[in-house]
C-alpha cells in the first residue's frame, strides 16, 4: 500500500478548491503504473454520491476488481445505518474506492482511530471485532494536509462524535401503570425532559437542546448534579435513539426516558412521549415515590 498523503474526511474535502490543493501537493512523478482508474460501479451503494465517480484498482484493501470491491463493501452498509460515526462512510470509501489521483490518498491514522472507537462497540454488539485489515497503526500519522472533519478541533472547540447504542430505543406507549412502574424499577435512571430542536451548530452534532428544567424521578448511581451533563452528552452521542424518539415530534417535545448507566455514558432503553391523556404513564409517574419495587 502506498500511503503518501492523508486526509481528514468530510464531504467538503471533495469540493474543487480542496481537490486542487491536493493535486498541487501531490506533485508530478508519482503515478501508480500498477493501478488503473475505473468508474465506481453503480452497485457499490457504499460509495455513491461521495463527490467523485472514478476509483483506483486495485484498491487500498487489495481488491483486484470492482466486482470484488462491491461484494466486500456491501457488508458495511448495516453499520453505516447505525450512524456510528459521521465520517465512517468516507473513511471506508477511501479504502474501497480510493479517489483517482496520480497517487493513492490514504486516510489518516487519527481518522481511522476515531471511526474505530465509535463503530467497533456497535460491531461488538453483533459479535464482530474491528477487522485486522483496518488496523489503524498501518495508516500514516497526520501530515502535509489537514482538512475539516466532524470530529476534529475547529477554532479550538471540540466537536463530538455520535455513538449509537447497541439497543435502539423507540417511543413506546405505557401498557399499564403497573408495568411502567416495574420498568422504572429495572432502570438505573428515570427522567422527564423537554427537547427543543436546534439550528445547525458547527460546534455540536446535537439536533436538540435540553430545557432548563429536568424532572428526575430516579437518579440511580448518579449524583443529582450529574444527570443534566450526562443527558446532554447522550443527546450528542446517541444519534439513532434521539432520531427514533423524535421521528413523530420533529420540533421536539416532552419525553420520559429510562435506561442504564454504563460508565460515563447513559443508555436510554425506553422512551415515552409525555402526554396528559396517557393515563397509565401519568399515573406511574405520580405513584413512583411511594412505589415499592419487587426484589
C-alpha positions as CSV (number, residue, x, y, z in Angstrom):
1,X,0.0,0.0,0.0
2,X,1.4,3.4,-1.0
3,X,0.5,6.0,1.7
4,X,1.8,9.4,0.9
5,X,-0.9,11.9,1.8
6,X,-3.5,11.6,4.5
7,X,-6.8,13.4,4.9
8,X,-9.4,14.3,7.5
9,X,-12.6,13.4,5.7
10,X,-15.7,15.5,5.1
11,X,-17.9,16.0,2.1
12,X,-16.2,19.4,1.8
13,X,-13.0,17.6,1.0
14,X,-14.1,16.9,-2.5
15,X,-15.1,20.4,-3.4
16,X,-12.9,21.7,-6.2
17,X,-10.7,24.0,-4.1
18,X,-9.7,21.2,-1.8
19,X,-9.2,18.9,-4.7
20,X,-7.0,21.4,-6.5
21,X,-4.9,21.8,-3.3
22,X,-4.5,18.1,-3.1
23,X,-3.4,17.9,-6.7
24,X,-0.8,20.6,-6.1
25,X,0.6,18.8,-3.0
26,X,0.7,15.5,-4.8
27,X,3.0,16.9,-7.5
28,X,4.4,15.2,-10.6
29,X,6.2,11.9,-10.9
30,X,4.1,9.8,-8.5
31,X,1.9,8.0,-11.0
32,X,1.0,4.4,-9.9
33,X,1.7,2.4,-13.1
34,X,0.4,-0.8,-11.5
35,X,-3.1,0.6,-10.9
36,X,-5.8,1.8,-13.2
37,X,-8.8,4.2,-12.9
38,X,-12.2,2.8,-13.3
39,X,-15.8,4.1,-12.7
40,X,-17.2,3.5,-9.3
41,X,-19.8,0.7,-10.0
42,X,-23.4,1.7,-9.7
43,X,-23.8,-1.4,-7.5
44,X,-21.4,-0.1,-4.9
45,X,-24.0,1.5,-2.7
46,X,-21.4,2.4,0.0
47,X,-19.7,4.9,-2.2
48,X,-22.4,6.5,-4.3
49,X,-22.6,10.3,-4.4
50,X,-19.4,10.9,-2.5
51,X,-18.1,13.7,-4.7
52,X,-16.1,11.8,-7.3
53,X,-17.0,9.0,-9.7
54,X,-13.8,7.1,-10.5
55,X,-11.6,5.0,-8.3
56,X,-8.3,3.2,-8.4
57,X,-8.0,-0.6,-8.8
58,X,-6.5,-2.5,-7.1
59,X,-7.8,-0.5,-4.1
60,X,-6.2,0.0,-0.7
61,X,-7.7,-3.2,0.6
62,X,-6.1,-5.3,-2.2
63,X,-9.3,-6.0,-4.2
64,X,-8.3,-6.7,-7.7
65,X,-11.6,-5.9,-9.4
66,X,-14.6,-3.6,-9.0
67,X,-16.8,-6.7,-8.6
68,X,-14.8,-7.9,-5.6
69,X,-14.9,-4.4,-4.0
70,X,-18.6,-4.2,-4.5
71,X,-19.1,-7.6,-2.8
72,X,-16.9,-6.8,0.1
73,X,-18.2,-3.2,0.7
74,X,-21.8,-4.3,0.9
75,X,-21.2,-5.9,4.3
76,X,-20.5,-2.5,5.8
77,X,-23.9,-1.0,4.9
78,X,-25.7,-2.2,8.1
79,X,-23.0,-0.5,10.2
80,X,-23.5,2.8,8.4
81,X,-27.2,2.6,9.0
82,X,-26.4,2.7,12.7
83,X,-24.9,6.1,12.4
84,X,-21.9,5.2,14.5
85,X,-19.6,8.0,13.1
86,X,-20.2,10.9,10.7
87,X,-17.1,10.1,8.7
88,X,-17.4,6.3,8.6
89,X,-18.6,6.3,5.0
90,X,-15.8,8.5,3.6
91,X,-13.2,6.5,5.7
92,X,-14.4,3.2,4.2
93,X,-14.7,4.6,0.7
94,X,-11.1,6.0,0.8
95,X,-10.1,2.3,1.1
96,X,-12.7,0.5,-1.0
97,X,-12.9,3.2,-3.8
98,X,-9.8,5.5,-3.5
99,X,-10.1,8.7,-5.4
100,X,-8.4,8.5,-8.8
101,X,-5.4,10.9,-8.5
102,X,-1.9,10.3,-9.6
103,X,-1.2,8.6,-6.2
104,X,-3.1,6.9,-3.5
105,X,-4.5,9.1,-0.8
106,X,-4.6,7.1,2.4
107,X,-6.8,8.0,5.4
108,X,-5.0,9.5,8.4
109,X,-4.4,7.3,11.4
110,X,-6.4,9.6,13.7
111,X,-9.4,9.4,11.4
112,X,-9.2,5.6,11.5
113,X,-8.9,5.7,15.3
114,X,-11.9,8.0,15.6
115,X,-14.1,5.8,13.4
116,X,-12.9,2.6,15.1
117,X,-13.5,3.9,18.6
118,X,-17.1,4.9,17.7
119,X,-18.0,2.0,15.4
120,X,-16.2,-1.0,17.0
121,X,-18.5,-1.1,20.0
122,X,-21.5,-1.3,17.7
123,X,-19.9,-4.1,15.7
124,X,-19.2,-5.8,19.1
125,X,-23.0,-5.8,19.7
126,X,-23.3,-8.3,16.9
127,X,-20.2,-10.3,17.7
128,X,-17.9,-8.8,15.1
129,X,-14.5,-7.4,16.1
130,X,-12.8,-4.5,14.3
131,X,-11.1,-6.3,11.4
132,X,-7.3,-6.7,11.3
133,X,-7.2,-5.4,7.7
134,X,-8.4,-2.0,9.1
135,X,-5.7,-1.9,11.8
136,X,-5.2,1.9,12.4
137,X,-1.4,1.8,13.0
138,X,-0.8,0.9,9.3
139,X,-2.1,4.3,8.3
140,X,0.2,7.4,8.2
141,X,0.2,9.9,11.0
142,X,-1.4,13.2,10.2
143,X,0.8,15.4,8.0
144,X,1.0,17.5,4.8
145,X,-2.7,18.3,4.6
146,X,-5.3,19.0,7.2
147,X,-8.9,19.1,6.1
148,X,-12.1,19.6,8.1
149,X,-13.5,16.6,9.9
150,X,-16.7,16.4,12.0
151,X,-14.6,15.1,15.0
152,X,-11.7,17.4,14.6
153,X,-11.0,20.6,16.6
154,X,-12.3,23.6,14.9
155,X,-11.4,27.0,16.3
156,X,-10.3,25.4,19.5
157,X,-13.7,23.9,20.1
158,X,-14.2,20.1,20.3
159,X,-16.8,18.6,18.1
160,X,-18.5,15.5,19.5
161,X,-18.9,12.2,17.7
162,X,-22.3,10.5,17.8
163,X,-22.3,6.9,19.1
164,X,-25.3,4.7,18.5
165,X,-26.1,2.3,21.3
166,X,-26.5,-1.5,20.9
167,X,-30.2,-1.3,21.6
168,X,-32.2,1.2,19.7
169,X,-34.9,3.0,21.7
170,X,-38.3,3.7,20.2
171,X,-41.2,5.7,21.5
172,X,-43.5,3.3,23.4
173,X,-46.9,3.5,25.0
174,X,-47.4,2.7,28.6
175,X,-49.4,-0.6,28.6
176,X,-50.4,-0.2,32.2
177,X,-49.2,1.9,35.2
178,X,-48.0,-1.2,37.0
179,X,-45.9,-2.4,34.1
180,X,-44.5,1.1,33.7
181,X,-43.6,1.2,37.4
182,X,-41.8,-2.1,37.0
183,X,-39.9,-0.6,34.1
184,X,-38.8,2.2,36.4
185,X,-37.7,-0.4,38.9
186,X,-35.5,-2.2,36.4
187,X,-33.9,1.1,35.2
188,X,-30.9,2.9,36.7
189,X,-32.5,6.3,35.9
190,X,-35.9,7.8,35.0
191,X,-36.0,11.4,33.8
192,X,-38.8,13.6,32.4
193,X,-37.2,16.1,30.0
194,X,-38.2,18.6,27.3
195,X,-36.3,18.9,24.0
196,X,-36.2,21.8,21.5
197,X,-34.9,21.5,18.0
198,X,-31.7,23.4,17.4
199,X,-30.5,25.2,14.3
200,X,-27.3,23.7,12.9
201,X,-24.3,24.4,15.1
202,X,-20.7,23.8,13.9
203,X,-19.7,23.1,17.5
204,X,-22.1,20.4,18.3
205,X,-23.8,17.4,16.5
206,X,-26.8,17.5,18.8
207,X,-30.0,18.3,17.0
208,X,-31.9,19.2,20.1
209,X,-31.3,21.3,23.2
210,X,-32.4,20.4,26.7
211,X,-34.8,22.7,28.6
212,X,-33.5,24.2,31.8
213,X,-35.8,22.2,34.0
214,X,-35.5,18.4,34.4
215,X,-37.7,16.3,36.5
216,X,-35.6,13.4,37.8
217,X,-37.8,10.6,39.1
218,X,-34.9,8.2,39.7
219,X,-31.1,9.1,39.6
220,X,-29.8,5.6,40.5
221,X,-26.0,5.6,40.8
222,X,-25.7,9.2,39.5
223,X,-25.5,12.2,41.8
224,X,-28.2,14.7,41.2
225,X,-25.8,17.2,39.6
226,X,-24.6,14.6,37.1
227,X,-27.9,13.9,35.4
228,X,-28.0,17.0,33.2
229,X,-24.5,16.7,31.9
230,X,-25.0,13.0,31.1
231,X,-28.3,13.7,29.3
232,X,-26.7,16.4,27.2
233,X,-23.9,14.0,26.3
234,X,-26.5,11.4,25.3
235,X,-28.2,13.9,23.1
236,X,-24.9,14.4,21.1
237,X,-23.8,10.8,21.0
238,X,-26.7,8.5,20.6
239,X,-27.9,9.7,17.2
240,X,-30.0,6.6,16.5
241,X,-32.0,6.8,19.7
242,X,-32.7,10.5,19.5
243,X,-33.8,10.3,15.9
244,X,-36.2,7.4,16.7
245,X,-37.7,9.3,19.7
246,X,-38.3,12.5,17.7
247,X,-39.4,11.0,14.4
248,X,-43.0,12.0,15.1
249,X,-42.0,15.1,17.1
250,X,-39.6,16.9,14.7
251,X,-39.8,20.2,16.6
252,X,-39.2,18.5,20.0
253,X,-41.5,17.8,22.9
254,X,-41.6,16.4,26.4
255,X,-40.4,12.8,27.0
256,X,-40.0,10.4,29.8
257,X,-36.8,8.3,29.3
258,X,-35.5,5.3,31.3
259,X,-32.2,3.5,30.9
260,X,-29.0,2.3,32.4
261,X,-25.7,3.9,33.4
262,X,-22.6,2.4,31.7
263,X,-19.5,4.1,33.0
264,X,-19.6,7.7,31.9
265,X,-22.5,7.0,29.4
266,X,-26.2,6.8,29.7
267,X,-28.0,4.3,27.5
268,X,-31.7,5.0,27.0
269,X,-33.7,1.8,26.7
270,X,-37.3,3.1,26.8
271,X,-38.8,6.4,25.8
272,X,-42.3,7.7,26.2
273,X,-43.9,10.9,24.8
274,X,-45.3,12.7,27.7
275,X,-49.0,13.4,27.1
276,X,-51.5,14.2,29.7
277,X,-54.1,11.9,28.2
278,X,-51.7,9.0,28.6
279,X,-53.3,8.0,31.9
280,X,-51.0,5.0,32.5
281,X,-47.8,7.0,32.2
282,X,-49.0,9.9,34.2
283,X,-50.3,7.6,37.0
284,X,-47.0,5.7,37.1
285,X,-45.0,9.0,37.5
286,X,-47.4,10.1,40.2
287,X,-47.2,6.8,42.1
288,X,-43.4,6.3,41.8
289,X,-42.2,7.9,45.0
290,X,-44.4,5.6,47.1
291,X,-44.0,2.5,44.9
292,X,-42.1,-0.5,46.3
293,X,-40.2,-2.5,43.7
294,X,-40.3,-6.2,43.8
295,X,-36.9,-7.7,44.7
